[in-house]
Amino acid sequence: MKIPFVDLKVQYDSIRDEVRHAMDEVLDRCEFVLGSAVTNFESEFATYCGTPHAIGVANGLDALTLAARALNIGPGDEVIVPAMTFVATALGFSLAGATPVLVDVDPETALIAPAKIEAAITPRTKAICAVHLYGQCAEMDAVNAIAARHNLAVIEDAAQAHGALYNRKKAGSMGQAGCFSFYPGKNLGAYGDGGLVSTSSDALRDSLLCLRNYGSKVKYHHEVKGTNSRLDSVQAAILRVKLRYLDQWTAARRKHAARYDELLADLPQIRLTSNRPGSAHHLYVIRVADRDSVLAKLHENGIGAAIHYPFCLHQMPCYEELAHLRGQFPISEDWAANCLSLPLYPELPDEAAERVRNVLKTL
């Protein structure tokens, strides 16, 4: 039996009738752009996050870019980001005209290390981006305390953390803006692209509604240079269905992650990621020496492992201006060189973790 890295079809099959009905309702109403499907999903997701507002946008990258613009972050400004993250974290701020400034991550979690942040703050720093990597919330109490001392905004990159908890607070509710992606493989994934910004600020909500719609609150009255970044109506309808199941699916992810922890804890060649109970476990990531050969061995045995992520931001050609920083973030570079993601999704077969262990213990 092959074990895929993720199986989107098995989940779709379980909710097929509900999804088809929701899509048909949008098509029957001919509400193809915005409309009730979007506003209803925004309201329901805001309630789920524990924020007054949620603004649907076209994708997770736009969520970061528009959140930055709504916070008046742009050319000449700096935003602190962890060196170990998906490139979209930095690109979101670059596209707003700001400069990402890197800090190293925690050796046990790969989350931004609060102890490293203050040394990176300059007079041009406008915000800290706390990335909830792999589905686990960053140390938000410490991040928010630093931000308060220096009068900085906090933007949560929650693209992998739908439903994650930190001290009983949901991801997306602890900064000025929470930025989500609904890419199909996410814990709450659409059947295409989608994104959203959650916020408690009325002013930020108003700015985002304007920016996502050509800079217009009223048709043909364009107040700012906005863009076209509206959550698709059909995708919003699909997400409304899937949101009802998110807590159930998150519980399943936690169960599978706990089983991996149990079975892999005694393998000396494996370094496990430290996770708090509130993690949404978007990914189950280990670190192992000679990572590429281990990945090949898993694939040879029908196990669909993957890498998230093989390069730090300063190791990427698109950020060649940061190449001089190589070696300055040793923990991030260690994660990039050795991280390996094992199959994890709500419907993962119960025997999968045992199969993975049997391969890894032969290393």
KEDRENFI-370763 format. One record per residue (C-alpha): residue number from 0; x, y, z. Coordinates in steps of 0.001 Angstrom, whole numbers. Example, Ala and Ser with C-alpha at 12.3 -4.5 7.8 and 13.67 -1.06 7.14 Angstrom:
BEGIN
<r><k>0</k><x>12300</x><y>-4500</y><z>7800</z></r>
<r><k>1</k><x>13670</x><y>-1060</y><z>7140</z></r>
***
This chain:
BEGIN
<r><k>0</k><x>0</x><y>0</y><z>0</z></r>
<r><k>1</k><x>1309</x><y>3426</y><z>-962</z></r>
<r><k>2</k><x>945</x><y>6270</y><z>1514</z></r>
<r><k>3</k><x>619</x><y>9640</y><z>-247</z></r>
<r><k>4</k><x>1944</x><y>12794</y><z>1364</z></r>
<r><k>5</k><x>-1605</x><y>14163</y><z>1280</z></r>
<r><k>6</k><x>-4837</x><y>12763</y><z>-141</z></r>
<r><k>7</k><x>-7289</x><y>15503</y><z>-1086</z></r>
<r><k>8</k><x>-9681</x><y>13156</y><z>-2866</z></r>
<r><k>9</k><x>-10565</x><y>11067</y><z>172</z></r>
<r><k>10</k><x>-11612</x><y>14229</y><z>1991</z></r>
<r><k>11</k><x>-13579</x><y>15517</y><z>-983</z></r>
<r><k>12</k><x>-15416</x><y>12198</y><z>-1288</z></r>
<r><k>13</k><x>-16565</x><y>12510</y><z>2324</z></r>
<r><k>14</k><x>-18229</x><y>15906</y><z>1740</z></r>
<r><k>15</k><x>-18930</x><y>15710</y><z>-1984</z></r>
<r><k>16</k><x>-22704</x><y>16223</y><z>-1793</z></r>
<r><k>17</k><x>-22443</x><y>19235</y><z>534</z></r>
<r><k>18</k><x>-19794</x><y>20863</y><z>-1618</z></r>
<r><k>19</k><x>-21702</x><y>20322</y><z>-4851</z></r>
<r><k>20</k><x>-24855</x><y>21769</y><z>-3284</z></r>
<r><k>21</k><x>-22971</x><y>24836</y><z>-2050</z></r>
<r><k>22</k><x>-21432</x><y>25411</y><z>-5473</z></r>
<r><k>23</k><x>-24800</x><y>25031</y><z>-7187</z></r>
<r><k>24</k><x>-26307</x><y>27665</y><z>-4894</z></r>
<r><k>25</k><x>-23687</x><y>30194</y><z>-6025</z></r>
<r><k>26</k><x>-24225</x><y>29321</y><z>-9681</z></r>
<r><k>27</k><x>-28017</x><y>29490</y><z>-9346</z></r>
<r><k>28</k><x>-27765</x><y>32970</y><z>-7803</z></r>
<r><k>29</k><x>-25195</x><y>34057</y><z>-10422</z></r>
<r><k>30</k><x>-23201</x><y>35743</y><z>-7652</z></r>
<r><k>31</k><x>-19865</x><y>35172</y><z>-9307</z></r>
<r><k>32</k><x>-17868</x><y>37978</y><z>-7653</z></r>
<r><k>33</k><x>-18237</x><y>38655</y><z>-3907</z></r>
<r><k>34</k><x>-21903</x><y>38258</y><z>-2870</z></r>
<r><k>35</k><x>-23447</x><y>36347</y><z>13</z></r>
<r><k>36</k><x>-21131</x><y>33322</y><z>-169</z></r>
<r><k>37</k><x>-18147</x><y>35554</y><z>523</z></r>
<r><k>38</k><x>-19760</x><y>37734</y><z>3189</z></r>
<r><k>39</k><x>-21185</x><y>34685</y><z>4984</z></r>
<r><k>40</k><x>-17826</x><y>32931</y><z>4980</z></r>
<r><k>41</k><x>-16072</x><y>36067</y><z>6190</z></r>
<r><k>42</k><x>-18503</x><y>36339</y><z>9091</z></r>
<r><k>43</k><x>-18211</x><y>32661</y><z>10002</z></r>
<r><k>44</k><x>-14415</x><y>32631</y><z>9800</z></r>
<r><k>45</k><x>-14184</x><y>35793</y><z>11912</z></r>
<r><k>46</k><x>-16327</x><y>34109</y><z>14562</z></r>
<r><k>47</k><x>-14162</x><y>31000</y><z>14363</z></r>
<r><k>48</k><x>-10973</x><y>33052</y><z>14832</z></r>
<r><k>49</k><x>-12422</x><y>35216</y><z>17559</z></r>
<r><k>50</k><x>-11995</x><y>38482</y><z>15666</z></r>
<r><k>51</k><x>-14650</x><y>41028</y><z>14706</z></r>
<r><k>52</k><x>-13607</x><y>41090</y><z>11053</z></r>
<r><k>53</k><x>-12352</x><y>38843</y><z>8271</z></r>
<r><k>54</k><x>-11721</x><y>40079</y><z>4733</z></r>
<r><k>55</k><x>-11453</x><y>37537</y><z>1938</z></r>
<r><k>56</k><x>-8751</x><y>38081</y><z>-691</z></r>
<r><k>57</k><x>-7451</x><y>36185</y><z>-3687</z></r>
<r><k>58</k><x>-4632</x><y>34246</y><z>-2002</z></r>
<r><k>59</k><x>-2335</x><y>34115</y><z>1004</z></r>
<r><k>60</k><x>365</x><y>36251</y><z>-614</z></r>
<r><k>61</k><x>-2139</x><y>39033</y><z>-1237</z></r>
<r><k>62</k><x>-3275</x><y>38729</y><z>2373</z></r>
<r><k>63</k><x>244</x><y>39619</y><z>3546</z></r>
<r><k>64</k><x>768</x><y>42370</y><z>979</z></r>
<r><k>65</k><x>-2580</x><y>44055</y><z>1565</z></r>
<r><k>66</k><x>-2275</x><y>43753</y><z>5336</z></r>
<r><k>67</k><x>1065</x><y>45558</y><z>5096</z></r>
<r><k>68</k><x>-394</x><y>48264</y><z>2875</z></r>
<r><k>69</k><x>-3410</x><y>48695</y><z>5157</z></r>
<r><k>70</k><x>-973</x><y>49235</y><z>8041</z></r>
<r><k>71</k><x>835</x><y>51900</y><z>5971</z></r>
<r><k>72</k><x>3936</x><y>49740</y><z>5617</z></r>
<r><k>73</k><x>5774</x><y>50484</y><z>2397</z></r>
<r><k>74</k><x>8959</x><y>51819</y><z>809</z></r>
<r><k>75</k><x>11642</x><y>52681</y><z>3333</z></r>
<r><k>76</k><x>10084</x><y>50505</y><z>6039</z></r>
<r><k>77</k><x>11394</x><y>47238</y><z>7472</z></r>
<r><k>78</k><x>9511</x><y>44163</y><z>8663</z></r>
<r><k>79</k><x>11169</x><y>41529</y><z>10834</z></r>
<r><k>80</k><x>10619</x><y>37977</y><z>9570</z></r>
<r><k>81</k><x>12129</x><y>34592</y><z>10452</z></r>
<r><k>82</k><x>14848</x><y>33371</y><z>8102</z></r>
<r><k>83</k><x>13198</x><y>29929</y><z>7940</z></r>
<r><k>84</k><x>9783</x><y>30229</y><z>6284</z></r>
<r><k>85</k><x>8074</x><y>29898</y><z>2912</z></r>
<r><k>86</k><x>9123</x><y>32623</y><z>504</z></r>
<r><k>87</k><x>5633</x><y>34189</y><z>468</z></r>
<r><k>88</k><x>6224</x><y>35562</y><z>3968</z></r>
<r><k>89</k><x>8976</x><y>37842</y><z>2712</z></r>
<r><k>90</k><x>7458</x><y>38426</y><z>-727</z></r>
<r><k>91</k><x>4300</x><y>39841</y><z>806</z></r>
<r><k>92</k><x>6263</x><y>42669</y><z>2371</z></r>
<r><k>93</k><x>8574</x><y>43119</y><z>-598</z></r>
<r><k>94</k><x>5557</x><y>43585</y><z>-2865</z></r>
<r><k>95</k><x>4285</x><y>46280</y><z>-501</z></r>
<r><k>96</k><x>7631</x><y>48034</y><z>-979</z></r>
<r><k>97</k><x>9079</x><y>47203</y><z>2434</z></r>
<r><k>98</k><x>12311</x><y>45377</y><z>3263</z></r>
<r><k>99</k><x>12281</x><y>42041</y><z>5105</z></r>
<r><k>100</k><x>14850</x><y>41878</y><z>7911</z></r>
<r><k>101</k><x>15739</x><y>38353</y><z>9004</z></r>
<r><k>102</k><x>16155</x><y>36801</y><z>12440</z></r>
<r><k>103</k><x>16982</x><y>33248</y><z>13432</z></r>
<r><k>104</k><x>14498</x><y>30684</y><z>14714</z></r>
<r><k>105</k><x>14087</x><y>28478</y><z>17761</z></r>
<r><k>106</k><x>16133</x><y>25245</y><z>17534</z></r>
<r><k>107</k><x>13269</x><y>23033</y><z>18708</z></r>
<r><k>108</k><x>10315</x><y>24499</y><z>16799</z></r>
<r><k>109</k><x>11640</x><y>26512</y><z>13807</z></r>
<r><k>110</k><x>9440</x><y>29399</y><z>15007</z></r>
<r><k>111</k><x>10767</x><y>32959</y><z>15193</z></r>
<r><k>112</k><x>13019</x><y>33286</y><z>18249</z></r>
<r><k>113</k><x>11811</x><y>36224</y><z>20388</z></r>
<r><k>114</k><x>15264</x><y>36600</y><z>21937</z></r>
<r><k>115</k><x>16661</x><y>37466</y><z>18500</z></r>
<r><k>116</k><x>14111</x><y>40125</y><z>17571</z></r>
<r><k>117</k><x>15150</x><y>43246</y><z>19457</z></r>
<r><k>118</k><x>18687</x><y>43220</y><z>18035</z></r>
<r><k>119</k><x>17152</x><y>43456</y><z>14547</z></r>
<r><k>120</k><x>14952</x><y>46486</y><z>15298</z></r>
<r><k>121</k><x>16023</x><y>49768</y><z>13699</z></r>
<r><k>122</k><x>14375</x><y>53192</y><z>13392</z></r>
<r><k>123</k><x>12843</x><y>51932</y><z>10122</z></r>
<r><k>124</k><x>11195</x><y>48853</y><z>11617</z></r>
<r><k>125</k><x>7405</x><y>49021</y><z>11341</z></r>
<r><k>126</k><x>6267</x><y>45462</y><z>12135</z></r>
<r><k>127</k><x>7145</x><y>41966</y><z>13259</z></r>
<r><k>128</k><x>5796</x><y>39043</y><z>11265</z></r>
<r><k>129</k><x>5159</x><y>36031</y><z>13496</z></r>
<r><k>130</k><x>4995</x><y>32948</y><z>11281</z></r>
<r><k>131</k><x>3002</x><y>30061</y><z>12712</z></r>
<r><k>132</k><x>5173</x><y>27555</y><z>10875</z></r>
<r><k>133</k><x>4026</x><y>23973</y><z>10338</z></r>
<r><k>134</k><x>749</x><y>24764</y><z>12146</z></r>
<r><k>135</k><x>2145</x><y>25834</y><z>15521</z></r>
<r><k>136</k><x>1693</x><y>29359</y><z>16859</z></r>
<r><k>137</k><x>4755</x><y>31466</y><z>17502</z></r>
<r><k>138</k><x>5464</x><y>32665</y><z>21067</z></r>
<r><k>139</k><x>2914</x><y>35443</y><z>20755</z></r>
<r><k>140</k><x>3106</x><y>36767</y><z>24315</z></r>
<r><k>141</k><x>6808</x><y>37468</y><z>23901</z></r>
<r><k>142</k><x>6408</x><y>38821</y><z>20358</z></r>
<r><k>143</k><x>3581</x><y>41146</y><z>21362</z></r>
<r><k>144</k><x>5527</x><y>42385</y><z>24401</z></r>
<r><k>145</k><x>8488</x><y>43318</y><z>22195</z></r>
<r><k>146</k><x>6183</x><y>44991</y><z>19685</z></r>
<r><k>147</k><x>4499</x><y>47016</y><z>22430</z></r>
<r><k>148</k><x>7832</x><y>48236</y><z>23782</z></r>
<r><k>149</k><x>8874</x><y>49485</y><z>20353</z></r>
<r><k>150</k><x>5469</x><y>50602</y><z>19027</z></r>
<r><k>151</k><x>5461</x><y>48021</y><z>16226</z></r>
<r><k>152</k><x>2595</x><y>46243</y><z>14504</z></r>
<r><k>153</k><x>2369</x><y>42455</y><z>14665</z></r>
<r><k>154</k><x>1288</x><y>40539</y><z>11581</z></r>
<r><k>155</k><x>552</x><y>36845</y><z>11951</z></r>
<r><k>156</k><x>1412</x><y>34646</y><z>8987</z></r>
<r><k>157</k><x>-1195</x><y>32007</y><z>9780</z></r>
<r><k>158</k><x>-1187</x><y>30366</y><z>6350</z></r>
<r><k>159</k><x>-468</x><y>26975</y><z>7952</z></r>
<r><k>160</k><x>-2288</x><y>27466</y><z>11230</z></r>
<r><k>161</k><x>-6074</x><y>27444</y><z>10731</z></r>
<r><k>162</k><x>-7498</x><y>26490</y><z>14101</z></r>
<r><k>163</k><x>-4191</x><y>26514</y><z>15977</z></r>
<r><k>164</k><x>-4268</x><y>27746</y><z>19566</z></r>
<r><k>165</k><x>-1891</x><y>29742</y><z>21754</z></r>
<r><k>166</k><x>-2979</x><y>30216</y><z>25361</z></r>
<r><k>167</k><x>-6572</x><y>29508</y><z>24263</z></r>
<r><k>168</k><x>-6445</x><y>32172</y><z>21552</z></r>
<r><k>169</k><x>-6862</x><y>31246</y><z>17908</z></r>
<r><k>170</k><x>-4221</x><y>31921</y><z>15300</z></r>
<r><k>171</k><x>-5110</x><y>35139</y><z>13534</z></r>
<r><k>172</k><x>-6528</x><y>36840</y><z>16632</z></r>
<r><k>173</k><x>-3343</x><y>37941</y><z>18414</z></r>
<r><k>174</k><x>-1839</x><y>40609</y><z>16144</z></r>
<r><k>175</k><x>-3096</x><y>43611</y><z>14226</z></r>
<r><k>176</k><x>-3682</x><y>41311</y><z>11239</z></r>
<r><k>177</k><x>-3824</x><y>37557</y><z>10702</z></r>
<r><k>178</k><x>-3025</x><y>36384</y><z>7179</z></r>
<r><k>179</k><x>-4405</x><y>33073</y><z>5922</z></r>
<r><k>180</k><x>-4034</x><y>31009</y><z>2773</z></r>
<r><k>181</k><x>-6688</x><y>28598</y><z>1531</z></r>
<r><k>182</k><x>-4436</x><y>26822</y><z>-960</z></r>
<r><k>183</k><x>-5892</x><y>23315</y><z>-1490</z></r>
<r><k>184</k><x>-3335</x><y>21527</y><z>682</z></r>
<r><k>185</k><x>-3899</x><y>23727</y><z>3747</z></r>
<r><k>186</k><x>-5772</x><y>22521</y><z>6824</z></r>
<r><k>187</k><x>-8693</x><y>24577</y><z>5521</z></r>
<r><k>188</k><x>-8164</x><y>24435</y><z>1793</z></r>
<r><k>189</k><x>-10260</x><y>25606</y><z>-1127</z></r>
<r><k>190</k><x>-10383</x><y>23907</y><z>-4532</z></r>
<r><k>191</k><x>-8307</x><y>26713</y><z>-5991</z></r>
<r><k>192</k><x>-6573</x><y>29754</y><z>-4527</z></r>
<r><k>193</k><x>-7934</x><y>31916</y><z>-1744</z></r>
<r><k>194</k><x>-6833</x><y>33997</y><z>1206</z></r>
<r><k>195</k><x>-8105</x><y>36124</y><z>4075</z></r>
<r><k>196</k><x>-7050</x><y>38745</y><z>6598</z></r>
<r><k>197</k><x>-8521</x><y>38653</y><z>10098</z></r>
<r><k>198</k><x>-8424</x><y>41743</y><z>12284</z></r>
<r><k>199</k><x>-9975</x><y>43453</y><z>15289</z></r>
<r><k>200</k><x>-9482</x><y>46909</y><z>13788</z></r>
<r><k>201</k><x>-12404</x><y>48669</y><z>12110</z></r>
<r><k>202</k><x>-9984</x><y>50984</y><z>10297</z></r>
<r><k>203</k><x>-7925</x><y>48077</y><z>8992</z></r>
<r><k>204</k><x>-11074</x><y>46312</y><z>7798</z></r>
<r><k>205</k><x>-12198</x><y>49411</y><z>5893</z></r>
<r><k>206</k><x>-8787</x><y>49834</y><z>4300</z></r>
<r><k>207</k><x>-8620</x><y>46172</y><z>3241</z></r>
<r><k>208</k><x>-12111</x><y>46239</y><z>1725</z></r>
<r><k>209</k><x>-10994</x><y>49217</y><z>-332</z></r>
<r><k>210</k><x>-7571</x><y>47880</y><z>-1324</z></r>
<r><k>211</k><x>-8877</x><y>44491</y><z>-2504</z></r>
<r><k>212</k><x>-11426</x><y>46167</y><z>-4807</z></r>
<r><k>213</k><x>-9366</x><y>48527</y><z>-6984</z></r>
<r><k>214</k><x>-9082</x><y>51033</y><z>-4137</z></r>
<r><k>215</k><x>-12815</x><y>51648</y><z>-4220</z></r>
<r><k>216</k><x>-15489</x><y>51606</y><z>-1534</z></r>
<r><k>217</k><x>-18119</x><y>52973</y><z>-3903</z></r>
<r><k>218</k><x>-18156</x><y>51952</y><z>-7564</z></r>
<r><k>219</k><x>-16032</x><y>54226</y><z>-9755</z></r>
<r><k>220</k><x>-14809</x><y>56216</y><z>-6743</z></r>
<r><k>221</k><x>-11192</x><y>55078</y><z>-6420</z></r>
<r><k>222</k><x>-9652</x><y>56547</y><z>-3297</z></r>
<r><k>223</k><x>-6277</x><y>54774</y><z>-3416</z></r>
<r><k>224</k><x>-4282</x><y>52685</y><z>-5886</z></r>
<r><k>225</k><x>-5780</x><y>49340</y><z>-4992</z></r>
<r><k>226</k><x>-5747</x><y>45984</y><z>-6708</z></r>
<r><k>227</k><x>-8135</x><y>43212</y><z>-7731</z></r>
<r><k>228</k><x>-7875</x><y>40640</y><z>-4960</z></r>
<r><k>229</k><x>-11296</x><y>39271</y><z>-4081</z></r>
<r><k>230</k><x>-11973</x><y>35831</y><z>-2660</z></r>
<r><k>231</k><x>-13758</x><y>33816</y><z>-5346</z></r>
<r><k>232</k><x>-17437</x><y>33237</y><z>-4570</z></r>
<r><k>233</k><x>-17411</x><y>29536</y><z>-5415</z></r>
<r><k>234</k><x>-14323</x><y>29005</y><z>-3278</z></r>
<r><k>235</k><x>-15993</x><y>30836</y><z>-394</z></r>
<r><k>236</k><x>-18988</x><y>28501</y><z>-661</z></r>
<r><k>237</k><x>-16681</x><y>25473</y><z>-543</z></r>
<r><k>238</k><x>-14803</x><y>26892</y><z>2433</z></r>
<r><k>239</k><x>-18065</x><y>27423</y><z>4326</z></r>
<r><k>240</k><x>-18739</x><y>23708</y><z>4061</z></r>
<r><k>241</k><x>-15225</x><y>22733</y><z>5050</z></r>
<r><k>242</k><x>-15083</x><y>25142</y><z>8004</z></r>
<r><k>243</k><x>-17778</x><y>23062</y><z>9713</z></r>
<r><k>244</k><x>-15356</x><y>20113</y><z>9758</z></r>
<r><k>245</k><x>-12144</x><y>21939</y><z>10590</z></r>
<r><k>246</k><x>-12075</x><y>21137</y><z>14320</z></r>
<r><k>247</k><x>-12799</x><y>17472</y><z>13586</z></r>
<r><k>248</k><x>-10003</x><y>17334</y><z>11031</z></r>
<r><k>249</k><x>-7604</x><y>19147</y><z>13374</z></r>
<r><k>250</k><x>-8304</x><y>16600</y><z>16100</z></r>
<r><k>251</k><x>-7435</x><y>13821</y><z>13650</z></r>
<r><k>252</k><x>-4188</x><y>15566</y><z>12708</z></r>
<r><k>253</k><x>-3261</x><y>15827</y><z>16386</z></r>
<r><k>254</k><x>-3960</x><y>12127</y><z>16887</z></r>
<r><k>255</k><x>-1717</x><y>11144</y><z>13966</z></r>
<r><k>256</k><x>1046</x><y>13511</y><z>15136</z></r>
<r><k>257</k><x>915</x><y>12009</y><z>18634</z></r>
<r><k>258</k><x>1263</x><y>8538</y><z>17134</z></r>
<r><k>259</k><x>4332</x><y>9620</y><z>15171</z></r>
<r><k>260</k><x>5800</x><y>11125</y><z>18354</z></r>
<r><k>261</k><x>5273</x><y>7844</y><z>20178</z></r>
<r><k>262</k><x>6767</x><y>5647</y><z>17478</z></r>
<r><k>263</k><x>9735</x><y>7809</y><z>16520</z></r>
<r><k>264</k><x>10838</x><y>9022</y><z>19967</z></r>
<r><k>265</k><x>13352</x><y>6198</y><z>20477</z></r>
<r><k>266</k><x>15088</x><y>6508</y><z>17100</z></r>
<r><k>267</k><x>18381</x><y>8308</y><z>17828</z></r>
<r><k>268</k><x>18857</x><y>9361</y><z>14201</z></r>
<r><k>269</k><x>15600</x><y>11367</y><z>14249</z></r>
<r><k>270</k><x>15191</x><y>14848</y><z>15734</z></r>
<r><k>271</k><x>11535</x><y>15523</y><z>16456</z></r>
<r><k>272</k><x>9936</x><y>18969</y><z>16357</z></r>
<r><k>273</k><x>8728</x><y>20225</y><z>19718</z></r>
<r><k>274</k><x>4985</x><y>20964</y><z>19568</z></r>
<r><k>275</k><x>2666</x><y>22469</y><z>22138</z></r>
<r><k>276</k><x>-834</x><y>20950</y><z>22528</z></r>
<r><k>277</k><x>-2460</x><y>23765</y><z>20514</z></r>
<r><k>278</k><x>-632</x><y>23004</y><z>17284</z></r>
<r><k>279</k><x>-2872</x><y>22420</y><z>14271</z></r>
<r><k>280</k><x>-204</x><y>20110</y><z>12789</z></r>
<r><k>281</k><x>-336</x><y>21283</y><z>9206</z></r>
<r><k>282</k><x>2917</x><y>19373</y><z>8734</z></r>
<r><k>283</k><x>4763</x><y>16734</y><z>10721</z></r>
<r><k>284</k><x>8420</x><y>17667</y><z>10387</z></r>
<r><k>285</k><x>11472</x><y>15778</y><z>11585</z></r>
<r><k>286</k><x>15169</x><y>16467</y><z>11048</z></r>
<r><k>287</k><x>17547</x><y>13799</y><z>9870</z></r>
<r><k>288</k><x>21110</x><y>13706</y><z>8589</z></r>
<r><k>289</k><x>21605</x><y>12919</y><z>4892</z></r>
<r><k>290</k><x>18051</x><y>14093</y><z>4356</z></r>
<r><k>291</k><x>17903</x><y>13576</y><z>583</z></r>
<r><k>292</k><x>18875</x><y>9907</y><z>778</z></r>
<r><k>293</k><x>16299</x><y>9355</y><z>3540</z></r>
<r><k>294</k><x>13673</x><y>11017</y><z>1366</z></r>
<r><k>295</k><x>14612</x><y>8741</y><z>-1528</z></r>
<r><k>296</k><x>14366</x><y>5670</y><z>702</z></r>
<r><k>297</k><x>10899</x><y>6658</y><z>1894</z></r>
<r><k>298</k><x>9795</x><y>7177</y><z>-1705</z></r>
<r><k>299</k><x>11210</x><y>3775</y><z>-2689</z></r>
<r><k>300</k><x>8959</x><y>2279</y><z>-28</z></r>
<r><k>301</k><x>5840</x><y>4059</y><z>-1277</z></r>
<r><k>302</k><x>5815</x><y>6765</y><z>1409</z></r>
<r><k>303</k><x>5179</x><y>10264</y><z>74</z></r>
<r><k>304</k><x>7461</x><y>12411</y><z>2221</z></r>
<r><k>305</k><x>8434</x><y>15974</y><z>1208</z></r>
<r><k>306</k><x>10640</x><y>18922</y><z>2217</z></r>
<r><k>307</k><x>9365</x><y>22156</y><z>3824</z></r>
<r><k>308</k><x>11618</x><y>24065</y><z>3137</z></r>
<r><k>309</k><x>14991</x><y>23333</y><z>1529</z></r>
<r><k>310</k><x>16241</x><y>26939</y><z>1567</z></r>
<r><k>311</k><x>16186</x><y>29834</y><z>4001</z></r>
<r><k>312</k><x>15184</x><y>33222</y><z>2632</z></r>
<r><k>313</k><x>18774</x><y>34443</y><z>2383</z></r>
<r><k>314</k><x>19716</x><y>31329</y><z>400</z></r>
<r><k>315</k><x>17260</x><y>32042</y><z>-2430</z></r>
<r><k>316</k><x>18217</x><y>33713</y><z>-5726</z></r>
<r><k>317</k><x>15210</x><y>36041</y><z>-5494</z></r>
<r><k>318</k><x>16755</x><y>37502</y><z>-2341</z></r>
<r><k>319</k><x>20326</x><y>37614</y><z>-3577</z></r>
<r><k>320</k><x>20727</x><y>40962</y><z>-1810</z></r>
<r><k>321</k><x>20609</x><y>38941</y><z>1429</z></r>
<r><k>322</k><x>23198</x><y>36360</y><z>320</z></r>
<r><k>323</k><x>25885</x><y>38032</y><z>2424</z></r>
<r><k>324</k><x>23957</x><y>36837</y><z>5477</z></r>
<r><k>325</k><x>24742</x><y>33158</y><z>4822</z></r>
<r><k>326</k><x>26061</x><y>31625</y><z>8013</z></r>
<r><k>327</k><x>24505</x><y>34279</y><z>10255</z></r>
<r><k>328</k><x>21372</x><y>32212</y><z>10950</z></r>
<r><k>329</k><x>22814</x><y>28787</y><z>11780</z></r>
<r><k>330</k><x>19662</x><y>27375</y><z>13325</z></r>
<r><k>331</k><x>17523</x><y>28296</y><z>10324</z></r>
<r><k>332</k><x>20155</x><y>26847</y><z>7996</z></r>
<r><k>333</k><x>20207</x><y>23622</y><z>10009</z></r>
<r><k>334</k><x>16438</x><y>23297</y><z>9648</z></r>
<r><k>335</k><x>16615</x><y>23915</y><z>5896</z></r>
<r><k>336</k><x>19369</x><y>21345</y><z>5415</z></r>
<r><k>337</k><x>17821</x><y>18574</y><z>7498</z></r>
<r><k>338</k><x>14022</x><y>18993</y><z>7684</z></r>
<r><k>339</k><x>11766</x><y>16289</y><z>6284</z></r>
<r><k>340</k><x>7954</x><y>16261</y><z>6284</z></r>
<r><k>341</k><x>6159</x><y>12950</y><z>6790</z></r>
<r><k>342</k><x>2656</x><y>12163</y><z>5491</z></r>
<r><k>343</k><x>3</x><y>13819</y><z>7647</z></r>
<r><k>344</k><x>-3635</x><y>14509</y><z>6831</z></r>
<r><k>345</k><x>-6875</x><y>13839</y><z>8731</z></r>
<r><k>346</k><x>-7700</x><y>10647</y><z>6842</z></r>
<r><k>347</k><x>-4199</x><y>9146</y><z>7151</z></r>
<r><k>348</k><x>-4490</x><y>5353</y><z>7583</z></r>
<r><k>349</k><x>-3835</x><y>4196</y><z>11142</z></r>
<r><k>350</k><x>-1023</x><y>1905</y><z>10015</z></r>
<r><k>351</k><x>864</x><y>4681</y><z>8224</z></r>
<r><k>352</k><x>2986</x><y>5798</y><z>11188</z></r>
<r><k>353</k><x>4107</x><y>2207</y><z>11810</z></r>
<r><k>354</k><x>5072</x><y>1866</y><z>8145</z></r>
<r><k>355</k><x>7102</x><y>5077</y><z>8325</z></r>
<r><k>356</k><x>8860</x><y>3950</y><z>11506</z></r>
<r><k>357</k><x>9808</x><y>632</y><z>9965</z></r>
<r><k>358</k><x>11612</x><y>2446</y><z>7158</z></r>
<r><k>359</k><x>13254</x><y>5079</y><z>9343</z></r>
<r><k>360</k><x>14585</x><y>2606</y><z>11907</z></r>
<r><k>361</k><x>16716</x><y>968</y><z>9197</z></r>
<r><k>362</k><x>18725</x><y>4155</y><z>8620</z></r>
***
